[in-house]
Amino acid sequence: MAILRNFLSFFGSSQGLTQRPGLQMSYRRSEPSIPAARVNFDTALSVSAWWAGCRLLAETVACLPINFYRIDGDKKTPDKSHPLWYLLNVKPNRYQTKVEFWETLMLNLVTDGNCYSSVERMNSTGRIISLLPLMSAQTQTELLSDGEIIHKYLTQNGAKVFSSESVWHTKIFGNGIIGLSPLSHAANSLGISIAAENRIGSVYKNGGKPTGVLTIDKVLNKEQRGKIRESMSELAEGNDDNLFVLEGGMKYSPISMTPGDIELLESRRFQLEDAARFLGVPSVLINDTAGSTTWGSGVQQIIEGFYKLNLRPYLERFEAGIRANLMSASDSQKWSVEFDFDALLRMDQASRFDGYGKGIQAGVITPNEARKLEGWEPKTGGDQLLVNGTMVPLDSVRGRPSTGVNDGR
């Protein structure tokens, strides 16, 4: 076993996915030796692509209704009577609305890889009466030697310890105890983005003037150097565009690279794609203009792919966590919880009506069911399943006299 560990260590540390008792780490075990810029939660959000991706994920999930269904065999009936329906759809705690609550959970999840909510229950019945988010940056998850998991929430007044039953913990992929932090693992890429932004800021602040070397064909003393440096400093600094006269054989040679030389604009576009790749969102959804033609011609396909490949895994995590951690064992068998994504996946009106028409003619849905999907009131007689009367079995038309029209014989 020691030989295997040594072999793996040759390719890199194998500590990141270990499952050992003690404090669990979501961030990278190793960092770039010379980071381009300091990266933390606040500086990362100063990168517009990272901000836009986090906002897209958080706000999209926060706006989705959560449906509760009562399960009876193979039948699922919409039912809002479960106590969790009100908490998750209206008022999770005394501080937040439903949208604010889910935005907080998603922002923590997509940046830290973990989101936590303290679970407050009524003493007499055990019914959950409040779900309050705990910031991931202040929460430490620890695996005890006996296999139990505890969460320490750090505040200015000290640490508060929660049992695993008192915290609803949702995580992305990791070691099974804690999720890996996307922000930490994207730190090198984000550092380059931040450094590029800082460089662009300094270029504009300096009026686009490059630094350089002023050469003179004679030896100067310290005092002379200081006076020339002071009088000529605006050659490479400041926004004033003065006309300078170089005399006495002086020559100015720029030495710093221009924004064009280091392709700052191209680098910024690549960093947008890189941030979108780490967050798992199509770059066109965070205003990547290079994909504008794709947006214009395939928005429905982009939204569907975004839902299936990125949002759906997040929603599955939450749905499974609600049933496993917030419901009793008996309730989890009687109830199903699903985020309603139909509003975002809806086709255009012409496509929807065409689908309704085919479904009604085939006897799959009733007219009133189609009206309900559009948010319209039901009509009298619209609850019956209908079928297109022109469609008859092939055997019933055999033996009929030919009318000169192709009747299937």
C-alpha positions in Angstrom: 0.0 0.0 0.0 2.9 2.4 0.8 4.3 1.7 -2.7 1.0 2.6 -4.3 0.8 5.9 -2.3 4.4 6.7 -3.3 3.5 6.0 -7.0 0.4 8.2 -6.8 2.3 11.0 -5.1 4.7 11.1 -8.1 1.7 12.4 -10.2 0.4 14.7 -7.5 -1.0 14.7 -4.0 -3.7 12.0 -3.3 -4.8 13.8 -0.1 -7.7 15.8 -1.7 -10.3 12.9 -1.7 -9.3 11.1 1.4 -12.0 10.4 4.0 -10.3 10.6 7.4 -11.6 11.6 10.8 -11.1 15.2 11.6 -11.7 18.5 9.8 -12.8 18.1 6.2 -11.4 20.5 3.6 -13.2 21.7 0.5 -10.4 23.8 -0.9 -7.3 22.9 -2.9 -4.5 21.4 -1.0 -1.9 23.1 -3.2 -1.9 26.5 -4.8 0.0 28.1 -7.7 3.6 28.9 -6.5 3.3 32.5 -7.8 -0.4 33.5 -8.0 -1.2 36.2 -10.5 -3.5 38.0 -8.1 -5.1 37.4 -4.7 -8.3 35.4 -5.1 -11.1 35.2 -2.5 -14.9 35.3 -2.5 -15.0 39.1 -3.0 -12.2 39.4 -5.6 -13.6 36.5 -7.6 -17.0 38.3 -7.9 -15.2 41.3 -9.3 -14.6 39.2 -12.4 -17.8 39.9 -14.5 -18.0 36.4 -16.0 -17.8 34.7 -12.5 -20.4 37.2 -11.1 -22.7 36.6 -14.1 -22.4 32.8 -13.9 -23.1 32.7 -10.1 -26.0 35.0 -10.5 -27.5 33.0 -13.4 -27.4 29.8 -11.3 -28.6 31.3 -8.1 -31.5 33.4 -9.5 -32.7 30.7 -11.9 -33.0 28.1 -9.1 -34.5 30.7 -6.7 -37.3 31.5 -9.1 -38.5 27.9 -9.6 -41.6 26.8 -7.8 -41.3 23.6 -5.7 -44.2 21.1 -6.2 -45.2 18.6 -3.6 -47.0 15.4 -4.7 -48.7 12.8 -2.6 -47.8 9.3 -3.8 -50.4 6.6 -4.0 -49.0 3.6 -5.9 -48.2 4.8 -9.4 -50.4 7.9 -8.9 -49.0 11.3 -8.0 -51.4 14.0 -6.9 -50.3 17.7 -6.4 -50.8 18.5 -2.7 -49.7 21.7 -0.8 -50.8 20.3 2.6 -47.3 19.2 3.7 -45.7 21.7 6.2 -42.5 21.9 4.2 -44.4 23.3 1.2 -44.9 26.7 2.9 -41.3 26.8 4.3 -39.7 26.1 0.9 -42.1 28.1 -1.3 -43.0 31.1 0.9 -41.2 31.9 4.1 -38.2 29.6 5.1 -37.2 31.8 8.1 -38.0 35.1 9.8 -35.3 36.9 7.7 -35.8 35.8 4.1 -38.3 35.2 1.4 -38.2 32.0 -0.6 -36.2 33.6 -3.4 -33.6 35.1 -1.0 -33.3 31.8 0.8 -32.6 29.7 -2.4 -30.3 32.4 -3.8 -28.2 32.2 -0.6 -28.0 28.4 -0.7 -27.1 28.3 -4.4 -24.5 31.0 -4.1 -22.8 29.1 -1.4 -23.1 25.8 -3.3 -21.6 27.0 -6.6 -18.7 28.9 -5.0 -17.8 26.7 -2.0 -19.3 23.4 -3.1 -21.3 23.2 0.1 -24.4 24.9 1.5 -25.8 24.6 5.0 -29.1 25.4 6.7 -29.8 25.1 10.4 -33.0 23.1 11.0 -35.2 24.4 13.8 -37.9 22.0 15.0 -40.9 22.4 17.3 -40.0 20.6 20.5 -43.4 19.0 21.0 -43.9 17.5 17.6 -40.5 17.6 15.9 -42.1 19.6 13.0 -39.6 21.9 11.1 -40.5 25.5 11.6 -37.5 27.3 10.2 -34.6 26.8 7.8 -31.8 29.3 8.2 -28.7 29.4 5.9 -25.3 29.1 7.5 -22.5 30.7 5.5 -20.1 28.1 4.1 -17.1 30.3 4.9 -18.0 30.2 8.6 -18.9 26.5 8.7 -16.5 23.6 9.4 -17.5 20.0 8.9 -15.8 17.4 11.0 -15.9 13.6 10.9 -15.5 12.1 14.3 -13.7 8.8 15.0 -17.0 7.0 15.7 -18.4 8.0 12.3 -20.6 10.9 13.4 -20.5 14.2 11.6 -20.7 17.6 13.3 -20.7 21.1 12.0 -19.1 24.1 13.7 -20.4 27.5 12.9 -17.9 30.2 13.7 -19.0 33.6 14.8 -17.5 36.6 16.6 -18.9 35.1 19.8 -17.3 31.8 19.3 -18.2 28.5 17.7 -21.6 26.8 17.8 -21.7 23.1 17.3 -24.5 21.4 15.4 -25.2 17.7 15.0 -25.8 16.3 11.5 -29.5 16.1 12.3 -29.7 19.8 13.0 -28.1 20.9 9.7 -29.3 20.4 6.2 -26.1 20.0 4.2 -26.1 19.9 0.4 -22.8 19.3 -1.4 -21.4 18.7 -4.9 -19.0 15.9 -5.7 -16.2 15.4 -3.2 -15.2 12.8 -0.7 -18.8 12.0 0.4 -18.5 14.1 3.5 -17.9 17.4 2.0 -17.9 18.9 -1.5 -15.0 20.4 -3.4 -14.8 24.1 -3.8 -15.2 25.4 -7.4 -13.9 28.8 -6.3 -10.7 27.3 -4.8 -10.0 25.1 -7.8 -10.6 28.1 -10.2 -8.3 30.3 -8.2 -5.5 30.3 -10.7 -7.7 31.1 -13.7 -9.5 33.8 -11.7 -6.2 35.2 -10.5 -5.2 35.7 -14.2 -8.5 37.4 -14.9 -8.1 39.8 -11.9 -4.5 40.5 -12.8 -5.6 41.3 -16.4 -8.3 43.6 -15.1 -5.8 45.4 -12.8 -3.4 45.8 -15.8 -6.1 47.3 -17.9 -7.0 49.7 -15.1 -3.4 50.8 -14.7 -3.1 51.3 -18.5 -6.1 53.6 -18.6 -5.1 55.4 -15.4 -1.7 56.1 -17.0 -3.2 57.4 -20.2 -2.0 54.4 -22.1 1.6 55.4 -21.7 4.1 52.6 -21.5 7.1 52.6 -19.1 10.5 53.0 -20.7 14.1 53.9 -20.5 15.5 57.4 -21.1 19.1 57.2 -22.4 21.7 60.1 -22.4 25.1 59.9 -24.1 27.0 61.1 -21.0 27.5 60.2 -17.3 25.3 62.0 -14.8 25.6 62.4 -11.1 22.9 61.5 -8.6 21.4 65.0 -8.4 21.2 65.3 -12.2 19.5 61.9 -12.6 16.9 62.9 -10.0 16.1 66.2 -11.8 15.8 64.6 -15.2 13.6 61.7 -13.8 11.4 64.3 -12.1 11.0 66.5 -15.2 10.5 63.7 -17.6 8.3 61.5 -15.4 5.1 62.4 -17.3 6.5 60.8 -20.4 5.5 57.4 -18.9 3.0 58.5 -16.1 -0.2 60.5 -15.9 -2.9 61.4 -18.3 -1.5 64.8 -19.5 -0.6 64.7 -23.1 2.1 67.3 -23.1 4.7 67.9 -25.8 8.1 67.0 -24.5 11.4 68.1 -26.1 14.3 65.8 -25.6 17.7 67.4 -26.0 21.3 66.6 -25.4 21.2 63.3 -27.2 18.3 62.0 -25.0 16.3 59.0 -26.4 13.2 57.4 -24.9 12.6 53.7 -25.5 9.4 52.1 -24.2 10.0 48.7 -22.5 6.6 47.6 -21.2 4.3 45.6 -23.4 1.2 47.3 -24.8 -2.3 45.9 -24.3 -2.2 44.8 -27.9 1.1 43.0 -27.4 -0.3 40.9 -24.6 -3.7 40.5 -26.3 -5.7 41.8 -23.3 -9.0 41.8 -25.1 -8.5 38.3 -26.3 -7.4 37.2 -22.9 -10.5 38.7 -21.3 -12.8 36.8 -23.7 -10.9 33.5 -22.9 -11.3 34.1 -19.2 -15.1 34.5 -19.7 -15.2 31.1 -21.3 -13.0 29.7 -18.6 -15.2 31.0 -15.8 -18.3 29.6 -17.6 -16.5 26.2 -17.9 -15.8 26.1 -14.1 -19.4 27.0 -13.3 -20.8 24.7 -16.0 -22.9 27.3 -17.8 -23.0 28.0 -21.5 -20.9 31.1 -22.0 -23.6 32.6 -24.3 -25.9 32.8 -21.3 -23.5 35.2 -19.6 -23.3 37.5 -22.6 -20.5 36.0 -24.6 -21.0 37.9 -27.8 -18.9 35.4 -29.7 -21.9 33.1 -29.4 -24.5 35.6 -30.4 -25.4 33.7 -33.6 -25.9 30.5 -31.6 -28.1 32.4 -29.1 -30.3 33.8 -31.9 -30.8 30.4 -33.7 -30.8 27.8 -30.9 -32.0 29.4 -27.7 -34.4 26.6 -26.9 -31.7 24.0 -27.4 -29.3 26.0 -25.2 -31.8 26.3 -22.4 -32.7 22.6 -22.5 -29.0 21.6 -22.5 -28.4 24.0 -19.6 -31.2 22.4 -17.7 -30.3 18.8 -18.4 -26.6 19.0 -17.9 -26.1 21.7 -15.3 -29.2 22.7 -13.4 -30.9 19.3 -13.2 -28.0 17.8 -11.1 -28.3 20.8 -8.6 -32.1 20.3 -8.4 -31.7 16.6 -7.9 -29.4 17.2 -5.0 -31.9 19.5 -3.3 -34.9 17.2 -4.0 -33.1 14.2 -2.6 -31.9 16.2 0.4 -35.4 17.4 1.2 -36.8 13.9 1.3 -33.8 12.3 3.0 -33.0 15.0 5.6 -36.1 17.1 6.1 -38.8 14.5 5.9 -39.4 11.5 8.1 -38.9 8.0 6.7 -42.6 7.5 6.3 -43.2 10.9 4.7 -40.4 10.3 2.2 -42.3 7.3 0.9 -45.6 9.1 0.7 -44.4 12.4 -0.8 -42.4 13.5 -3.8 -40.7 16.9 -4.1 -39.9 18.3 -7.6 -38.7 21.7 -8.8 -41.0 23.0 -11.6 -38.8 23.8 -14.5 -41.7 23.8 -17.1 -41.9 27.6 -17.3 -38.3 27.9 -18.5 -38.6 24.9 -20.9 -41.8 26.1 -22.5 -41.8 26.2 -26.3 -43.1 29.2 -28.3 -46.9 29.5 -28.5 -47.2 28.0 -32.0 -45.2 24.9 -31.0 -47.2 24.5 -27.8 -50.6 24.7 -29.6 -49.4 22.3 -32.2 -48.5 19.8 -29.4 -51.8 20.4 -27.6 -53.7 19.7 -30.8 -51.9 16.4 -31.4 -52.3 15.3 -27.8 -56.0 16.1 -27.8 -56.7 14.4 -31.1 -54.8 11.3 -29.9 -56.9 11.1 -26.7 -53.8 11.7 -24.5 -54.9 15.0 -22.8 -58.3 16.8 -22.5 -58.9 20.3 -23.8 -59.2 21.5 -20.2 -55.8 20.0 -19.3 -54.3 22.0 -22.2 -56.0 25.1 -21.0 -54.7 24.6 -17.5 -51.1 24.4 -18.9 -51.7 27.9 -20.4 -53.2 29.2 -17.1 -56.7 29.5 -18.6 -60.0 28.7 -16.9 -61.6 25.3 -17.8 -64.6 25.2 -20.1 -67.8 23.1 -19.8 -67.4 19.7 -21.5 -63.6 20.1 -21.8 -62.8 17.3 -19.4 -63.6 14.5 -21.9 -60.9 12.7 -23.8 -61.4 13.1 -27.5 -60.2 11.2 -30.6 -60.0 12.1 -34.2 -63.0 10.4 -35.8 -61.3 10.1 -39.2 -58.8 7.7 -37.9 -60.2 4.1 -38.1 -58.6 0.6 -38.0 -57.1 -0.5 -41.3 -59.1 -3.7 -41.2 -62.4 -1.8 -41.2 -61.8 -0.3 -44.6 -60.8 -3.5 -46.4 -63.4 -4.7 -48.8 -64.9 -1.3 -49.4 -65.4 -0.2 -53.1 -62.5 1.8 -54.4 -63.1 5.5 -54.8 -60.1 6.2 -56.9 -58.3 7.6 -53.8 -55.5 5.8 -52.1 -57.4 4.3 -49.1 -54.5 2.2 -47.8 -55.2 -1.0 -49.8 
